[in-house]
Amino acid sequence: ASDVVSALRKAEVSLDGQEWEMVFSVDGIVDSRAEEFEIKTGTLEPGEHTVALRVYDATGNVAIGKAALLIK
């Protein structure tokens, strides 16, 4: 995730529309304009799943990205 203007401050993840949970960047702290996130889930049942990442910047802006996973 990245922001061209301000540092990122907080990130949350949701699996299949469940409650948002706090997630930390790979380096352990969300504090710069570009951060890498690694999302780990437990074992997923076969079928399609959605992972959504919600990221906030220092000025309170929010962006959401999502990915669809197909488990066979």
SEKOLLUM-910781 format. One line per 10 residues: number of its first residue (from 0); for each residue x, y, z of N, C-alpha, C, O. Coordinates in Angstrom, 1 decimal. Atoms other than C-alpha are relative to their C-alpha. Layout:
! residues N
NUM	X,Y,Z,X,Y,Z,X,Y,Z,X,Y,Z  ...
! end
This chain:
! residues 72
0	0.9,-1.2,0.0,0.0,0.0,0.0,0.9,1.2,0.0,2.0,1.2,0.6  -0.8,-1.2,0.0,1.3,3.5,-0.7,-0.9,1.2,-0.1,-2.1,1.2,-0.5  0.7,-1.3,0.0,0.3,7.2,-0.4,1.0,0.9,-0.5,2.2,1.0,0.0  -1.0,-0.9,0.5,2.0,9.9,-2.4,0.2,1.2,0.8,1.2,1.9,0.6  -0.1,-1.2,-0.8,1.4,12.6,0.1,0.4,-0.1,1.5,1.3,0.6,1.9  -0.3,0.1,-1.4,1.4,11.4,3.7,0.3,-1.5,0.4,0.0,-2.4,-0.4  -0.3,1.3,-0.5,2.5,8.5,5.8,-1.2,-0.8,0.3,-2.2,-0.3,0.7  1.1,0.9,-0.4,0.3,5.5,6.3,0.1,-0.2,1.6,1.1,-0.1,2.1  0.0,0.1,-1.4,-0.8,5.0,9.9,-0.7,-1.2,0.6,-0.4,-1.7,1.7  0.7,1.2,-0.6,-3.1,2.0,10.3,-0.5,-0.8,-1.2,-0.8,-0.3,-2.2
10	0.5,0.9,1.1,-4.2,-1.1,8.3,-0.8,-1.0,0.7,-0.5,-1.5,1.8  0.9,1.0,-0.5,-7.0,-3.6,8.8,-0.3,-1.0,-1.1,-0.2,-0.6,-2.3  0.3,1.0,1.0,-7.9,-6.8,7.0,-1.3,-0.7,0.4,-1.7,-0.8,1.6  1.3,0.7,-0.2,-11.2,-8.6,6.5,0.0,-1.2,-0.9,0.3,-1.0,-2.1  0.1,1.3,0.8,-11.6,-12.2,5.3,-1.5,-0.3,-0.2,-2.2,-0.5,0.8  1.4,0.3,0.3,-14.9,-12.9,3.5,-1.1,0.8,0.7,-2.1,0.3,1.2  1.0,-0.9,-0.6,-16.7,-9.9,4.9,-0.1,0.0,1.5,-1.0,0.6,2.1  0.1,0.1,-1.5,-16.0,-10.7,8.6,0.5,1.3,0.5,0.9,2.3,-0.2  -0.4,-1.2,-0.7,-15.0,-8.1,11.2,1.4,0.4,-0.5,2.2,-0.4,-0.8  -1.3,-0.5,0.3,-12.0,-5.9,10.4,1.0,-0.3,1.2,0.6,-0.1,2.3
20	-1.0,0.3,-1.1,-8.8,-6.9,12.3,1.2,0.8,-0.4,1.6,0.9,-1.5  -1.2,-0.8,0.2,-5.7,-4.8,12.8,1.1,-0.9,-0.6,1.2,-2.1,-0.3  -1.1,0.7,0.6,-2.7,-5.9,10.6,1.2,0.9,0.0,1.0,2.1,-0.2  -1.2,-0.8,0.0,0.9,-4.7,10.8,0.8,-0.3,-1.3,0.6,-1.3,-1.9  -0.8,0.2,1.2,3.3,-4.2,7.9,1.1,-1.0,0.3,1.3,-1.4,1.4  -1.1,1.0,-0.1,6.1,-6.6,7.2,1.1,0.5,0.9,1.7,-0.3,1.6  -1.1,-0.5,-0.9,8.6,-4.3,9.0,-0.5,0.2,1.5,0.3,0.6,2.3  0.5,0.0,-1.4,6.3,-4.3,12.1,-0.7,1.3,0.4,-1.3,1.3,1.5  0.6,-1.2,-0.4,5.1,-0.7,12.1,-0.5,0.8,-1.2,0.3,0.9,-2.2  0.5,-0.8,1.2,2.9,1.3,9.7,0.3,1.5,0.3,-0.4,2.1,1.0
30	-0.5,-1.4,-0.3,4.7,4.6,9.6,0.6,0.7,-1.2,1.2,1.8,-1.0  -0.6,-0.7,1.2,5.9,5.5,6.0,-1.0,0.0,-1.1,-2.1,-0.5,-1.0  0.9,-0.2,1.1,4.3,6.4,2.7,-0.2,-1.3,-0.8,-1.2,-1.4,-1.6  0.2,1.3,0.7,4.8,2.8,1.3,0.3,-1.1,1.0,1.3,-1.1,1.7  -0.2,1.1,-0.9,4.3,-0.3,3.3,-0.4,-1.3,-0.7,-1.3,-1.3,-1.6  0.3,1.3,0.5,4.2,-4.0,2.5,-0.7,-0.8,1.1,-0.3,-0.8,2.2  0.8,0.8,-0.9,1.6,-6.3,4.1,0.0,-1.4,-0.5,-0.1,-1.7,-1.6  0.1,1.5,0.3,1.6,-10.1,4.3,-1.1,-0.5,0.8,-1.1,-0.4,2.1  1.2,0.4,-0.7,-1.8,-11.5,5.2,0.1,-1.5,0.1,0.2,-2.2,-0.9  0.0,1.5,-0.2,-1.8,-15.0,6.7,-1.4,-0.4,0.5,-1.9,0.3,1.5
40	1.3,0.5,-0.4,-5.0,-16.9,7.1,0.2,-1.4,0.5,1.2,-2.1,0.3  0.0,1.4,-0.4,-5.8,-20.2,8.7,-0.3,-0.8,-1.3,-0.4,-0.3,-2.4  0.4,0.9,1.1,-6.8,-23.2,6.5,-1.3,0.5,-0.5,-2.3,0.7,0.2  1.2,-0.4,0.7,-9.4,-22.1,4.0,-0.7,-1.1,-0.6,-0.1,-2.0,-1.3  0.8,1.0,0.7,-12.2,-24.3,2.8,0.0,0.2,-1.5,0.2,1.3,-2.0  0.0,-0.1,1.5,-12.4,-25.0,-1.0,-1.1,1.0,-0.3,-2.2,1.1,0.3  1.0,-0.9,0.5,-14.2,-22.3,-2.9,0.7,1.4,-0.1,1.9,1.6,0.0  -0.5,-1.4,0.2,-13.9,-18.5,-3.5,0.0,0.7,1.4,-0.9,0.6,2.1  -0.1,-0.8,-1.2,-12.7,-16.2,-0.7,0.4,1.4,-0.4,1.1,1.6,-1.4  -0.4,-1.3,0.2,-12.2,-12.5,-0.5,0.8,0.6,1.1,0.4,0.5,2.3
50	-0.9,-0.6,-1.0,-9.4,-10.7,1.3,-0.1,1.5,-0.3,0.3,1.9,-1.4  0.1,-1.5,0.2,-9.9,-6.9,1.8,1.0,0.6,1.0,1.1,0.2,2.1  -0.9,-0.8,-0.8,-7.2,-4.5,3.1,-0.4,1.4,0.0,-0.6,2.0,-1.0  0.4,-1.4,-0.2,-8.2,-1.1,4.5,1.1,0.7,0.6,1.6,0.3,1.7  -1.1,-0.7,-0.5,-5.5,1.4,5.0,-0.3,1.5,0.2,-1.0,2.1,-0.6  0.3,-1.4,-0.3,-5.6,4.8,6.6,1.4,0.8,0.0,2.4,0.2,0.3  -1.2,-0.9,0.0,-3.1,7.7,6.1,0.0,0.9,1.2,-1.0,1.0,2.0  -0.2,-0.9,-1.2,-1.9,10.3,8.6,-1.1,1.1,0.0,-1.3,1.7,1.1  1.0,-1.1,0.0,-4.6,12.8,7.5,-1.4,-0.6,0.1,-2.4,0.2,0.0  1.3,0.6,-0.2,-7.4,10.3,7.9,-0.7,-0.6,-1.2,-1.8,-1.1,-1.1
60	0.6,0.6,1.2,-8.0,9.3,4.3,0.1,-1.5,0.1,1.0,-2.1,0.8  0.0,1.5,0.0,-8.9,5.6,3.8,-0.1,-0.5,-1.4,-0.8,0.1,-2.3  0.1,0.7,1.3,-8.5,3.3,0.8,-0.1,-1.5,0.3,0.4,-2.0,1.3  0.2,1.4,-0.1,-9.6,-0.3,0.4,0.3,-0.7,-1.3,-0.1,-0.3,-2.4  -0.3,0.9,1.2,-8.2,-3.0,-1.9,-0.5,-1.4,0.4,-0.5,-1.7,1.5  0.4,1.4,-0.3,-9.4,-6.5,-2.3,0.5,-1.0,-1.0,0.9,-0.6,-2.1  -0.5,1.1,0.9,-8.3,-9.8,-3.8,-1.0,-1.2,0.2,-1.4,-1.5,1.3  0.8,1.2,0.0,-10.4,-12.9,-4.7,1.0,-1.2,-0.1,1.9,-1.2,-0.9  -0.8,1.3,0.0,-8.8,-16.3,-3.9,-0.9,-1.1,-0.3,-2.0,-1.2,0.2  0.8,1.3,0.3,-10.0,-19.6,-5.3,0.8,-1.1,0.5,1.9,-1.4,0.0
70	-0.6,1.2,-0.6,-9.1,-22.6,-3.2,-0.7,-1.2,-0.6,-1.9,-1.4,-0.5  0.6,1.2,0.6,-9.5,-25.9,-5.0,0.2,-1.2,1.0,-0.2,-2.3,0.6
! end
